[in-house]
Amino acid sequence: MEKISVIIPTYKTDPYFDTCLQSVLNQTYSHIEIIIINDGNEAEFTNHLIDAASKDQRIKLIHHDKRQGVASARNRGLKEAKGEFVYFLDSDDYLAPNTLAHLVKYANQANIIKGKTENTFVSNQGITPDKGLYKLKIYKENRFKLISDQSVLNTLFKKDYLDKHQFNFSEEIDLYSDLTFIIPAYLATPEAYYVAEAVYFHRKRNDPINNPSLIQMDDEQGIRTYLALYRELKKLYKEKIVQTYLDQQLLKFYQTKIISYINNEPKGLEHIFVDLTMTFKALDSHMLSKYKQPFIREIKAIQAEKLQRYKKIMNQHTFLRKFKRIATSPSLLKRAIYKRVFFKLPLKKNLVFLESFLGKSYSDSPKAIYEYLIEHNYDYEYVWSFNETGKKIPGNAKQVKRFSLKYFYYVARAKYWVSNSRMPKYLGKRRGNVYLQTWHGTPLKRLVFDMDEVHSADPNYKANFYAQSRRWDYLSSPNKYSSTIFRRAFEFEKDMLEFGYPKNDLLYNKNKETTIQAIKKKLHLPEDKKVILYAPTWRDDDYFSRGKYRFELELNLKEMQKRLGDDYVVVLRMHYFIANQLNIEAYNGFAFDYSTYDDIAELYLISDILITDYSSVFFDYANLKRPILFFTYDIEKYRDELRGFYLDMEKDLPGPLLMTSNDVIEAVENITDVSRDYEAKYEAFYQRFCEWEDGRASERTVKTIFKD
């Protein structure tokens, strides 16, 4: 059996390395050596690499005292490789279990065998079951099509072929050095093979703010490097197959990277225009024949070194492209009016714009702040954003449909924004605008930059969150614990309002009993029965599509009704991400679905027991000092795969962790004993997490923000 040398350079990939290494160690083709190049990592990660290498004799660890770059690391790996074949793997990527086995089947028939690459943001991308051999594809005259990704990854090379031609990576550049290796390698071979079953998972890092990969650093220097490399390779390789490949890649790079850079950097074009002109003069003009005239005009202006003409052409083309998109999209049209018209109108200093849970409800801290303002006769004009207008709310606030033209008008004009969730990234923040972000919970699950991976439907979650949160001027916090986490996880450096959550003022209402009776009557709940509130959270990885999550009810309502129905009713309150209607008709009179009820604080107030899981609702509910049960049937997956927790669930929570529906029912049946058993934990929890709550958070917040 022939040996494969797997070469893995490592530099600052601590969070991803173990997944990468295990995917190689677990290959079904086991006759391998793993050459890990420690390219100047810090001591902690270096020690981890040493420990990993000590556990398997197939691993050879090589140390660079200081970082020399991925090209140097791969070249060092090539020198050390003893296998008949060589395979390059980045240390933040990973392989399907059969990848090497599929590639090596054809290793004696070709110098180069390439597999399929799939992009992923996570460490547990689902692997398609092996369904047998796909049809092998052999590329000859068209073999450069196999490297449209400009990458050496997921490719098995014959070692004697590489040695014969002395192929190496250029160590003078960091970005795009793969091209200096794969172009001569593909040129010298008459054919290359492609095997679709050999799957390589290429990780697109979801934290480009704090931990970007090299390719995510698309700045001016990266563009200059690529353009210079293109010019050098064009001079070095005169063969038509290479010339065509390089020209195709240049045009692709221009469309995907350079135009984006120019649009996002006001002075970017001036910085790189000389490089552009030198580079595009080397382009074969026949390559432009398949493009439309507007694009050709852009390239011709670059080649002619006419900067002002190019700017004029680009402005025209940009306008036409935007106009075409806007003309066919009402939502884009409204955004354009917002930016070009409304955004230029003066701010209204007495206008307050409010929104709760993306316009889904009249609730939470924005509601509490609004009601304090109108109750105390603050002289402001108020506008509420709702998905559906016509809600019965106190005061004389205007109601606008979210994302309507009126919505954009009032967002643009309002001096004050009050929201408990993120507002769209494309809403620019104006000078003089004051944005109060009240947030909506005390964190149990890891947030944003404390999350190693993002399993939600939005893989750009961290980058988007970062951009949106830069606009916050004030952030509400309910306790010291939250303040510490918010500072770090949100990277928030502005004013933290450490007053408690305004939404919880209701829980300290002096007329509590009267309010409870009124709410029960409004909700048609029997006054002679106690109320169990079930309020679970959403699961990041369980979604229909981006922004649309689902949830399967694990509670056995039939058994609950049978055993608890004489004394209790159950109110279901799903997270707003998963507030799709549940079918509970069979439990009429016992189970009530109030997932879409506006204000969960009112449901807290009428409930005698709370059942939840990993939702932050229990932090708020704890203000009432009533029993809390935790239905955590999937705790291992949620803790270890999806989010992770800030607290030790077993030690810190003020109630039992229950794994089955029957456990929940038994806990309710013995709620007096459960409450007694957790009395000390509850008191400690209350002191730690409800320390600032006293019913006056709205007052303190308003007096801090609204000073006009």
VOSE-778816 format. One line per 8 residues: number of its first residue (from 1); their letters; for each residue x negated, y negated, z negated of C-alpha. Coordinates in Angstrom, 2 decimals. Layout:
<pts>
NUM> a> X/Y/Z | ...
</pts>
This chain:
<pts>
1> mekisvii> 0.00/0.00/0.00 | -1.41/-3.36/1.04 | -1.79/-6.18/-1.46 | -0.19/-9.62/-1.26 | -1.99/-12.57/-2.87 | 0.59/-15.04/-4.16 | -1.00/-18.48/-4.64 | 0.75/-20.83/-7.10
9> ptyktdpy> -0.70/-24.30/-7.84 | 0.66/-25.85/-11.04 | 0.80/-29.48/-12.12 | 3.39/-30.92/-14.51 | 5.97/-28.26/-13.71 | 6.41/-27.09/-17.29 | 10.25/-26.87/-17.20 | 10.26/-24.72/-14.06
17> fdtclqsv> 7.15/-22.54/-14.21 | 8.59/-19.59/-16.15 | 11.42/-19.15/-13.66 | 8.91/-19.26/-10.81 | 6.52/-16.75/-12.36 | 9.24/-14.29/-13.41 | 10.64/-14.30/-9.88 | 7.23/-13.08/-8.64
25> lnqtyshi> 6.66/-10.56/-11.43 | 10.12/-9.11/-10.76 | 9.58/-8.58/-7.03 | 10.55/-5.15/-5.77 | 7.23/-5.12/-3.91 | 4.85/-4.89/-6.86 | 1.42/-4.50/-5.24 | 0.52/-8.12/-5.67
33> eiiiindg> -2.00/-10.40/-7.29 | -0.84/-13.76/-8.60 | -3.38/-16.55/-8.40 | -2.30/-19.48/-10.58 | -4.30/-22.68/-10.23 | -4.05/-24.87/-13.32 | -4.62/-28.19/-11.58 | -5.51/-30.39/-14.56
41> neaeftnh> -2.43/-29.85/-16.73 | -2.29/-31.09/-20.30 | -3.31/-28.82/-23.16 | 0.15/-27.59/-24.14 | 1.06/-26.38/-20.65 | -2.47/-25.03/-20.12 | -2.10/-22.90/-23.24 | 1.25/-21.66/-21.96
49> lidaaskd> -0.40/-20.63/-18.67 | -3.15/-18.80/-20.56 | -0.55/-16.95/-22.60 | 1.43/-15.99/-19.48 | -1.71/-14.72/-17.74 | -2.64/-12.56/-20.71 | 0.59/-10.57/-20.43 | 0.11/-9.14/-16.93
57> qriklihh> -3.13/-7.93/-15.38 | -1.94/-8.93/-11.91 | -2.30/-12.60/-12.86 | -5.55/-14.47/-12.28 | -5.68/-17.97/-13.80 | -8.07/-20.58/-12.40 | -8.62/-23.92/-14.12 | -9.38/-27.34/-12.65
65> dkrqgvas> -10.67/-29.69/-15.35 | -8.85/-32.57/-13.71 | -6.17/-32.78/-11.05 | -7.51/-32.28/-7.53 | -4.20/-32.03/-5.69 | -2.13/-29.26/-4.19 | -4.31/-28.98/-1.06 | -7.44/-28.38/-3.11
73> arnrglke> -5.59/-25.92/-5.35 | -4.36/-23.88/-2.39 | -7.80/-23.85/-0.80 | -9.24/-22.56/-4.06 | -6.58/-19.87/-4.10 | -7.49/-18.81/-0.55 | -11.12/-18.38/-1.59 | -10.14/-16.21/-4.54
81> akgefvyf> -7.51/-14.12/-2.73 | -8.35/-10.40/-2.44 | -5.14/-9.25/-0.78 | -4.55/-8.31/2.83 | -1.84/-10.97/2.95 | -1.41/-14.45/1.49 | 1.82/-16.13/0.32 | 2.10/-19.71/-0.98
89> ldsddyla> 4.65/-20.58/-3.67 | 5.26/-23.92/-5.42 | 5.53/-23.61/-9.17 | 8.92/-25.31/-9.38 | 10.49/-22.92/-6.83 | 11.36/-19.22/-7.06 | 12.06/-16.13/-4.97 | 14.87/-13.67/-4.43
97> pntlahlv> 13.87/-10.21/-5.78 | 13.29/-8.63/-2.35 | 11.60/-11.56/-0.60 | 8.08/-10.14/-0.42 | 9.35/-6.66/0.41 | 11.27/-7.97/3.40 | 8.29/-9.97/4.69 | 5.68/-7.27/4.29
105> kyanqani> 7.71/-4.81/6.42 | 6.43/-6.64/9.48 | 3.05/-7.68/8.17 | 1.07/-5.42/10.50 | 2.95/-6.63/13.57 | 2.34/-10.37/13.33 | -0.11/-12.88/11.89 | 2.72/-15.01/10.48
113> ikgktent> 6.09/-13.87/9.08 | 8.45/-16.55/7.79 | 11.56/-16.18/5.63 | 14.67/-18.24/4.94 | 14.56/-21.25/2.59 | 17.57/-22.37/0.56 | 17.66/-25.62/-1.39 | 18.82/-25.50/-4.99
121> fvsnqgit> 18.94/-27.71/-8.07 | 19.04/-24.90/-10.65 | 17.10/-21.88/-11.90 | 19.83/-19.28/-11.48 | 20.94/-19.78/-7.90 | 23.15/-16.84/-6.95 | 21.31/-14.25/-4.87 | 23.27/-12.73/-2.00
129> pdkglykl> 23.23/-8.93/-2.41 | 20.88/-7.17/-0.01 | 23.11/-5.89/2.79 | 20.36/-4.20/4.77 | 18.03/-5.37/7.48 | 18.96/-8.41/9.53 | 17.96/-8.52/13.16 | 14.30/-9.53/13.34
137> kiykenrf> 13.65/-12.71/15.33 | 10.41/-13.15/17.24 | 9.33/-16.65/18.24 | 6.72/-17.11/20.97 | 6.66/-20.27/23.09 | 9.20/-21.76/20.68 | 7.38/-20.67/17.50 | 6.92/-24.25/16.24
145> klisdqsv> 10.67/-24.34/15.62 | 9.96/-22.20/12.56 | 8.15/-25.08/10.88 | 10.77/-27.79/11.33 | 10.57/-28.11/7.53 | 6.85/-29.02/7.85 | 6.16/-26.56/5.05 | 3.75/-23.67/4.55
153> lntlfkkd> 6.07/-22.13/1.97 | 7.97/-18.86/2.30 | 5.50/-17.58/4.86 | 3.34/-14.46/4.74 | -0.04/-14.81/6.45 | -2.52/-12.12/7.37 | -5.63/-12.85/5.31 | -8.11/-11.73/8.01
161> yldkhqfn> -6.34/-14.01/10.49 | -6.78/-16.99/8.17 | -10.41/-16.06/7.49 | -11.22/-15.61/11.18 | -10.07/-19.15/12.02 | -11.12/-20.66/8.67 | -7.81/-22.47/8.23 | -7.71/-24.86/5.26
169> fseeidly> -5.57/-27.65/3.86 | -6.91/-31.18/4.21 | -7.85/-32.37/0.73 | -7.95/-36.02/1.75 | -4.17/-36.34/1.48 | -1.65/-35.17/-1.10 | 1.66/-35.56/0.69 | 2.22/-33.66/3.94
177> sdltfiip> -1.06/-31.73/3.71 | 0.86/-28.60/4.80 | 0.76/-29.92/8.37 | -3.03/-29.71/8.46 | -2.76/-25.97/7.80 | 0.34/-24.78/9.61 | -0.23/-26.59/12.92 | -3.52/-24.82/13.72
185> aylatpea> -2.19/-21.59/12.22 | 0.87/-21.54/14.48 | -1.15/-22.74/17.46 | -3.68/-19.92/17.27 | -1.13/-17.10/17.07 | 0.83/-15.97/20.14 | 3.98/-15.31/18.13 | 5.58/-15.61/14.70
193> yyvaeavy> 8.33/-13.55/13.07 | 11.40/-14.70/11.16 | 13.18/-12.54/8.55 | 16.37/-14.08/7.15 | 16.62/-11.73/4.16 | 13.41/-13.10/2.66 | 14.96/-15.91/0.61 | 12.87/-18.64/-0.98
201> fhrkrndp> 14.67/-21.02/-3.35 | 13.26/-24.52/-2.97 | 14.10/-26.64/-5.98 | 15.24/-30.18/-5.36 | 14.56/-31.74/-8.74 | 17.59/-33.45/-10.22 | 15.58/-35.94/-12.29 | 13.83/-38.14/-9.73
209> innpsliq> 13.57/-40.87/-12.37 | 11.29/-39.15/-14.90 | 10.12/-36.00/-13.15 | 10.07/-36.42/-9.39 | 8.40/-33.98/-7.04 | 5.83/-35.28/-4.58 | 8.38/-35.36/-1.77 | 10.76/-37.47/-3.88
217> mddeqgir> 8.16/-40.25/-4.06 | 9.15/-41.75/-0.72 | 7.45/-45.09/-1.09 | 5.34/-47.23/1.21 | 2.20/-45.18/0.64 | 4.01/-41.97/1.53 | 5.16/-43.44/4.84 | 1.68/-44.76/5.63
225> tylalyre> 0.21/-41.35/4.86 | 2.61/-39.59/7.19 | 2.08/-42.04/10.05 | -1.71/-41.87/9.75 | -1.59/-38.07/9.68 | 0.58/-38.01/12.79 | -1.91/-40.18/14.69 | -4.82/-38.02/13.59
233> lkklykek> -3.11/-34.76/14.57 | -2.04/-36.17/17.94 | -5.70/-36.90/18.75 | -6.89/-33.55/17.42 | -4.45/-31.24/19.22 | -3.77/-31.92/22.89 | -1.75/-28.77/23.51 | 1.78/-29.56/24.70
241> ivqtyldq> 3.43/-27.29/22.12 | 1.78/-29.28/19.31 | 2.32/-32.68/20.91 | 6.04/-31.98/21.32 | 6.34/-30.72/17.76 | 4.61/-33.79/16.32 | 6.77/-36.19/18.33 | 9.95/-34.42/17.25
249> qllkfyqt> 8.91/-34.60/13.61 | 7.97/-38.27/13.89 | 11.38/-39.21/15.27 | 13.06/-37.16/12.56 | 10.91/-38.83/9.90 | 11.76/-42.26/11.29 | 15.50/-41.57/11.17 | 15.58/-39.98/7.72
257> kiisyinn> 12.83/-41.73/5.76 | 11.62/-44.91/7.44 | 15.00/-46.47/8.19 | 16.14/-45.74/4.64 | 12.98/-47.36/3.25 | 13.43/-50.46/5.43 | 17.08/-50.82/4.39 | 16.27/-50.49/0.68
265> epkglehi> 13.11/-52.62/0.57 | 13.63/-56.27/1.66 | 9.94/-56.72/2.56 | 9.33/-53.11/3.48 | 9.33/-53.59/7.24 | 6.60/-56.24/7.16 | 4.45/-53.93/5.04 | 4.51/-50.99/7.44
273> fvdltmtf> 5.15/-52.55/10.85 | 1.52/-52.48/11.98 | 1.36/-48.77/11.10 | 4.62/-48.20/12.96 | 3.39/-49.85/16.14 | 0.08/-47.96/16.16 | 1.93/-44.70/15.59 | 4.79/-45.05/18.07
281> kaldshml> 2.39/-46.03/20.85 | 1.20/-42.43/20.69 | 4.75/-41.10/21.17 | 5.52/-39.41/24.50 | 8.21/-41.65/26.05 | 9.93/-38.58/27.55 | 10.94/-37.61/24.01 | 13.39/-40.53/23.97
289> skykqpfi> 15.41/-39.29/26.94 | 17.89/-37.37/24.77 | 18.63/-40.41/22.60 | 21.17/-43.16/23.22 | 20.14/-46.61/24.42 | 20.46/-48.44/21.07 | 17.93/-46.08/19.47 | 15.59/-46.34/22.46
297> reikaiqa> 15.66/-50.15/22.16 | 14.51/-49.87/18.54 | 11.52/-47.69/19.45 | 10.59/-49.83/22.47 | 10.51/-52.95/20.27 | 8.16/-51.17/17.86 | 5.90/-50.05/20.68 | 5.81/-53.61/22.06
305> eklqrykk> 4.73/-54.94/18.64 | 7.71/-57.32/18.61 | 8.64/-57.58/14.92 | 11.32/-60.26/15.30 | 12.91/-58.48/18.26 | 12.94/-55.24/16.28 | 14.59/-57.00/13.32 | 17.25/-58.46/15.61
313> imnqhtfl> 17.94/-55.11/17.25 | 18.03/-53.32/13.89 | 20.43/-55.89/12.45 | 22.73/-55.45/15.45 | 22.60/-51.68/15.25 | 23.11/-51.67/11.50 | 26.10/-53.95/11.87 | 27.60/-51.80/14.65
321> rkfkriat> 27.05/-48.58/12.71 | 28.65/-50.05/9.60 | 31.47/-51.58/11.63 | 32.29/-48.21/13.23 | 32.32/-46.50/9.85 | 34.35/-49.25/8.21 | 36.85/-49.42/11.07 | 37.74/-45.76/10.61
329> spsllkra> 37.69/-45.74/6.79 | 40.07/-47.85/4.67 | 37.97/-47.22/1.56 | 34.80/-48.50/3.25 | 36.72/-51.51/4.56 | 37.76/-52.44/1.03 | 34.19/-52.04/-0.21 | 32.98/-54.31/2.57
337> iykrvffk> 35.54/-56.98/1.64 | 34.47/-56.60/-1.99 | 30.80/-57.25/-1.19 | 31.16/-59.85/1.55 | 34.17/-61.81/0.26 | 35.22/-61.13/-3.33 | 31.68/-60.85/-4.64 | 30.96/-64.41/-3.50
345> lplkknlv> 33.91/-65.93/-5.36 | 33.12/-67.50/-8.76 | 33.49/-65.40/-11.91 | 36.57/-66.04/-14.00 | 35.26/-66.53/-17.53 | 38.59/-65.63/-19.15 | 39.20/-62.42/-17.14 | 38.81/-58.99/-18.79
353> flesflgk> 38.84/-55.83/-16.64 | 39.59/-52.57/-18.50 | 39.57/-48.92/-17.51 | 39.74/-45.63/-19.42 | 38.65/-42.22/-18.13 | 38.36/-43.30/-14.49 | 41.83/-44.85/-14.48 | 43.57/-41.72/-15.69
361> sysdspka> 45.09/-43.16/-18.86 | 45.83/-46.02/-21.19 | 43.73/-44.74/-24.05 | 40.55/-44.52/-26.08 | 38.37/-47.46/-27.10 | 39.33/-49.74/-24.17 | 42.94/-49.44/-25.37 | 41.98/-50.21/-28.98
369> iyeylieh> 39.92/-53.24/-27.95 | 42.70/-54.55/-25.69 | 45.34/-54.20/-28.40 | 43.12/-55.99/-30.92 | 42.60/-58.85/-28.44 | 46.30/-59.35/-27.73 | 47.35/-58.83/-31.34 | 44.98/-61.60/-32.41
377> nydyeyvw> 45.98/-63.92/-29.56 | 42.67/-64.17/-27.75 | 43.11/-66.46/-24.75 | 42.21/-64.10/-21.90 | 43.74/-62.71/-18.75 | 43.74/-58.90/-18.73 | 43.69/-56.42/-15.85 | 43.99/-52.66/-16.32
385> sfnetgkk> 42.88/-50.16/-13.66 | 45.07/-47.04/-13.32 | 45.38/-44.23/-10.82 | 49.12/-44.76/-11.09 | 50.44/-48.15/-12.13 | 53.71/-48.88/-13.94 | 52.59/-47.73/-17.38 | 54.38/-49.09/-20.42
393> ipgnakqv> 51.70/-51.01/-22.27 | 51.93/-53.95/-24.68 | 51.06/-57.49/-23.69 | 51.21/-59.04/-20.25 | 48.21/-57.37/-18.60 | 48.23/-56.91/-14.84 | 48.02/-53.32/-13.63 | 46.12/-52.50/-10.43
401> krfslkyf> 45.81/-49.21/-8.64 | 42.25/-47.92/-8.81 | 40.32/-48.56/-5.57 | 43.09/-50.75/-4.13 | 42.15/-54.12/-2.65 | 43.40/-55.80/-5.84 | 41.16/-53.50/-7.88 | 38.08/-54.72/-6.00
409> yyvaraky> 39.23/-58.33/-6.26 | 39.55/-58.24/-10.05 | 36.37/-56.20/-10.57 | 34.48/-58.84/-8.60 | 36.03/-61.80/-10.46 | 36.06/-60.49/-14.05 | 33.41/-61.73/-16.43 | 34.10/-58.81/-18.77
417> wvsnsrmp> 34.18/-55.10/-17.92 | 35.34/-52.66/-20.61 | 35.11/-48.97/-19.76 | 34.51/-45.64/-21.49 | 33.08/-43.83/-18.44 | 30.85/-44.71/-15.52 | 32.06/-47.18/-12.93 | 31.14/-46.51/-9.26
425> kylgkrrg> 27.50/-47.04/-8.35 | 28.35/-49.24/-5.36 | 29.96/-51.89/-7.60 | 27.16/-54.42/-7.90 | 26.77/-56.28/-11.17 | 26.88/-60.06/-10.94 | 24.94/-62.65/-12.87 | 27.06/-63.59/-15.88
433> nvylqtwh> 29.05/-60.34/-15.90 | 29.25/-58.67/-19.33 | 29.70/-54.89/-19.25 | 30.80/-53.14/-22.45 | 30.42/-49.37/-22.22 | 32.32/-47.85/-25.12 | 31.51/-44.23/-24.14 | 33.91/-41.58/-25.42
441> gtplkrlv> 32.33/-39.13/-27.82 | 29.61/-38.09/-30.22 | 27.21/-35.78/-28.33 | 27.12/-32.08/-29.10 | 26.16/-30.98/-25.58 | 22.91/-32.29/-24.14 | 23.33/-35.41/-22.07 | 21.73/-36.66/-18.86
449> fdmdevhs> 17.95/-36.93/-19.35 | 17.99/-34.42/-22.21 | 19.35/-31.78/-19.80 | 16.72/-29.57/-18.18 | 19.02/-28.72/-15.30 | 22.30/-29.94/-13.88 | 24.87/-27.25/-13.07 | 27.70/-29.59/-12.14
457> adpnykan> 29.12/-30.22/-8.69 | 27.01/-33.40/-8.43 | 23.34/-32.38/-8.13 | 22.33/-36.07/-8.06 | 23.94/-36.59/-11.46 | 20.80/-37.89/-13.20 | 19.82/-40.34/-10.48 | 23.37/-41.64/-10.17
465> fyaqsrrw> 23.81/-41.94/-13.94 | 20.57/-43.88/-14.23 | 21.65/-46.38/-11.57 | 25.09/-46.82/-13.12 | 23.92/-47.18/-16.71 | 21.41/-49.95/-15.82 | 24.43/-52.27/-15.66 | 25.57/-51.70/-19.25
473> dylsspnk> 24.99/-54.70/-21.53 | 26.49/-53.17/-24.67 | 27.04/-49.55/-25.72 | 29.28/-48.45/-28.59 | 27.94/-45.91/-31.06 | 29.81/-44.08/-33.85 | 26.80/-43.10/-36.00 | 22.99/-43.15/-36.29
481> ysstifrr> 22.75/-39.67/-34.81 | 24.48/-40.84/-31.61 | 22.43/-44.03/-31.38 | 19.20/-42.03/-31.32 | 20.48/-39.69/-28.63 | 22.02/-42.45/-26.50 | 18.78/-44.40/-26.50 | 16.85/-41.39/-25.23
489> afefekdm> 19.36/-39.47/-23.10 | 20.76/-42.57/-21.36 | 17.41/-44.42/-21.41 | 19.41/-47.33/-22.80 | 17.39/-50.31/-24.05 | 20.00/-53.04/-24.44 | 22.41/-53.80/-27.33 | 23.83/-50.86/-29.27
497> lefgypkn> 27.04/-51.68/-31.15 | 26.74/-49.56/-34.27 | 30.26/-50.18/-35.54 | 31.98/-46.82/-35.04 | 34.36/-46.13/-32.15 | 37.29/-48.56/-31.77 | 39.48/-45.63/-30.67 | 39.21/-44.11/-34.17
505> dllynknk> 40.71/-47.15/-35.91 | 44.11/-45.50/-35.43 | 43.05/-42.61/-37.68 | 42.70/-45.05/-40.58 | 46.14/-46.57/-40.01 | 47.72/-47.48/-43.35 | 51.19/-46.52/-42.07 | 50.02/-43.07/-41.02
513> ettiqaik> 53.12/-41.04/-41.95 | 55.53/-43.38/-40.17 | 53.32/-43.33/-37.08 | 53.14/-39.52/-37.12 | 56.93/-39.18/-37.22 | 57.31/-41.63/-34.35 | 54.78/-39.80/-32.16 | 56.32/-36.38/-32.86
521> kklhlped> 59.72/-37.70/-31.92 | 58.37/-39.22/-28.69 | 56.73/-35.89/-27.78 | 59.82/-33.82/-28.66 | 57.91/-31.74/-31.20 | 59.82/-30.08/-34.07 | 59.37/-32.11/-37.23 | 59.65/-29.03/-39.48
529> kkvilyap> 56.61/-27.25/-38.00 | 52.91/-27.83/-38.26 | 50.90/-28.68/-35.15 | 47.81/-26.88/-33.83 | 45.89/-28.95/-31.28 | 43.78/-26.96/-28.80 | 41.32/-29.27/-27.02 | 38.52/-27.44/-25.16
537> twrdddyf> 35.93/-29.01/-22.90 | 35.08/-28.34/-19.26 | 32.37/-26.02/-17.96 | 29.79/-27.70/-15.73 | 29.50/-24.73/-13.35 | 33.23/-23.98/-12.99 | 34.58/-26.29/-10.32 | 36.59/-26.37/-7.13
545> srgkyrfe> 34.52/-29.19/-5.63 | 32.65/-32.29/-6.74 | 34.63/-33.97/-9.53 | 37.30/-31.21/-9.59 | 36.78/-28.71/-12.38 | 38.88/-25.72/-13.41 | 39.45/-23.88/-16.66 | 40.86/-20.47/-17.56
553> lelnlkem> 42.86/-20.39/-20.80 | 41.33/-17.74/-23.08 | 43.75/-18.18/-25.99 | 46.40/-15.44/-26.15 | 49.50/-17.62/-26.45 | 51.81/-14.62/-26.51 | 50.14/-13.18/-29.61 | 49.87/-16.62/-31.22
561> qkrlgddy> 53.60/-17.21/-30.79 | 54.38/-13.80/-32.23 | 52.29/-14.29/-35.37 | 52.31/-18.06/-35.90 | 55.50/-19.25/-34.22 | 57.58/-19.47/-37.39 | 55.34/-22.13/-38.89 | 53.39/-23.71/-36.03
569> vvvlrmhy> 53.55/-25.10/-32.53 | 50.53/-25.42/-30.21 | 49.70/-28.58/-28.30 | 47.30/-28.03/-25.39 | 45.00/-30.86/-24.44 | 42.52/-30.08/-21.66 | 39.54/-32.34/-20.86 | 40.43/-35.00/-18.28
577> fianqlni> 38.17/-33.21/-15.77 | 40.37/-30.11/-16.06 | 43.78/-31.56/-16.81 | 45.46/-29.48/-14.11 | 48.87/-28.23/-15.14 | 48.94/-24.92/-17.01 | 51.84/-22.54/-16.55 | 53.21/-22.13/-20.08
585> eayngfaf> 56.91/-21.74/-19.28 | 56.96/-18.37/-21.05 | 56.16/-20.10/-24.34 | 58.82/-22.79/-24.23 | 59.34/-24.29/-27.67 | 56.00/-23.02/-28.95 | 53.31/-24.29/-26.56 | 53.31/-27.84/-25.22
593> dystyddi> 50.93/-29.03/-22.51 | 49.96/-32.64/-23.16 | 46.75/-32.60/-21.12 | 47.86/-35.70/-19.26 | 49.12/-37.52/-22.35 | 47.34/-40.85/-22.43 | 45.83/-41.09/-25.88 | 44.35/-38.05/-27.61
601> aelylisd> 43.91/-40.09/-30.81 | 47.68/-39.91/-31.27 | 47.51/-36.12/-30.87 | 44.79/-36.00/-33.53 | 47.04/-37.92/-35.87 | 49.98/-35.49/-35.61 | 47.88/-32.29/-35.74 | 47.33/-30.22/-38.86
609> ilitdyss> 44.60/-28.04/-37.35 | 42.21/-28.60/-34.46 | 40.91/-25.76/-32.29 | 38.08/-26.73/-29.93 | 34.79/-25.42/-28.57 | 31.96/-27.69/-27.38 | 34.05/-30.81/-26.90 | 33.11/-33.88/-28.87
617> vffdyanl> 36.71/-34.20/-30.08 | 35.90/-32.61/-33.44 | 33.59/-35.49/-34.35 | 36.54/-37.88/-34.07 | 39.01/-35.47/-35.67 | 36.69/-35.08/-38.68 | 37.72/-38.59/-39.76 | 41.07/-37.05/-40.81
625> krpilfft> 39.41/-34.41/-43.05 | 41.70/-31.70/-41.67 | 40.69/-28.09/-40.74 | 38.70/-27.47/-37.54 | 38.24/-24.08/-35.85 | 35.72/-23.43/-33.07 | 36.75/-20.98/-30.33 | 33.32/-20.30/-28.81
633> ydiekyrd> 33.82/-17.14/-26.75 | 31.10/-18.12/-24.23 | 28.63/-19.78/-26.58 | 25.55/-17.95/-25.30 | 26.12/-19.00/-21.70 | 27.05/-22.55/-22.60 | 24.12/-22.98/-24.97 | 21.43/-21.19/-22.98
641> elrgfyld> 22.40/-21.81/-19.34 | 24.69/-24.80/-18.91 | 23.98/-27.53/-21.41 | 22.29/-26.63/-24.67 | 23.28/-28.24/-27.98 | 21.84/-30.96/-30.17 | 23.19/-29.31/-33.31 | 22.76/-25.84/-34.73
649> mekdlpgp> 26.29/-24.55/-34.19 | 26.06/-21.94/-36.93 | 24.61/-24.28/-39.56 | 26.02/-27.74/-38.88 | 29.65/-27.39/-37.84 | 32.48/-27.93/-40.34 | 34.35/-24.77/-39.41 | 33.91/-21.14/-38.31
657> llmtsndv> 32.74/-20.00/-34.85 | 35.38/-17.61/-33.53 | 34.75/-15.27/-30.58 | 38.19/-13.82/-29.83 | 41.77/-15.00/-29.73 | 42.56/-12.64/-32.60 | 39.83/-14.27/-34.70 | 41.49/-17.62/-34.11
665> ieavenit> 44.91/-16.35/-35.15 | 43.54/-14.78/-38.32 | 41.76/-18.01/-39.22 | 45.02/-19.96/-38.87 | 46.85/-17.37/-40.98 | 44.20/-17.86/-43.70 | 43.58/-21.55/-43.18 | 43.58/-22.39/-46.90
673> dvsrdyea> 40.74/-19.95/-47.55 | 38.85/-21.12/-44.47 | 39.12/-24.75/-45.58 | 37.83/-23.88/-49.01 | 34.90/-21.90/-47.59 | 33.85/-24.84/-45.41 | 34.57/-27.64/-47.85 | 30.91/-28.46/-48.59
681> kyeafyqr> 29.92/-28.32/-44.93 | 32.84/-30.54/-44.00 | 31.89/-33.18/-46.56 | 28.27/-33.22/-45.39 | 29.44/-33.43/-41.77 | 31.78/-36.31/-42.62 | 29.05/-38.28/-44.35 | 26.68/-37.81/-41.42
689> fcewedgr> 28.96/-38.43/-38.46 | 31.77/-40.65/-39.74 | 29.59/-43.03/-41.72 | 30.58/-46.21/-39.85 | 34.25/-45.42/-39.30 | 36.60/-47.48/-41.47 | 39.33/-48.73/-39.13 | 37.55/-52.01/-38.23
697> asertvkt> 35.41/-51.02/-35.23 | 37.64/-52.90/-32.80 | 37.39/-56.07/-34.83 | 33.59/-55.95/-35.05 | 33.24/-55.11/-31.36 | 35.53/-57.91/-30.20 | 33.85/-60.51/-32.37 | 30.46/-59.51/-30.96
705> ifkd> 31.38/-59.45/-27.27 | 34.12/-62.02/-26.75 | 32.55/-65.31/-27.77 | 34.06/-67.72/-25.23
</pts>
